[in-house]
């Protein structure tokens, strides 16, 4: 198999696994739990919009950086960022540490 086909398949697999989030339907219930002690209004009015705007900004930065750095460093940074995001969400205990 040619190298460019392997790279393309790897990128498609990475993109699929990055966006495959089986825990996403349960995130609101997790944030409403007693440990986090957040209200539904705070989640919908403050936490979700920050996440949406950060993703939009991040997409533009990734697009520009991919042209300069190629794919390998971007894939590594995306993986580290995803792990960091879920670690913060899993281990944080208050509103300030999420934002």
C-alpha positions, 0 to 999 in steps of 0.5 A: 500500500502506498504511503499517502493511502496509509496516511489518509486512512490514518487521518480518517480513523483519527478523525472518526475516533476523535469525534466518536463520543458515546458519553456526550448524551450523559454530560449534562447529567454528569454536570448536574450531579451533586459533585459538580453542583451546577444548575441547568441554567449555568450549563446552558447559558455559560458552559456550552457557549464557551465550549462552542466558541472555543471550538470555533476559534480552535478550528481556525487555528488548526486550519492555519497551523496544519498548512505550516506544520503538516499533519503529525504535530497537529494530530499529537496536539489534538490528542493531547488537547482532547485528553486534557479536556476530558481530564479537566472535566472528569477531575474538576469539582467546581465551575471555575475549574471547568471554565 
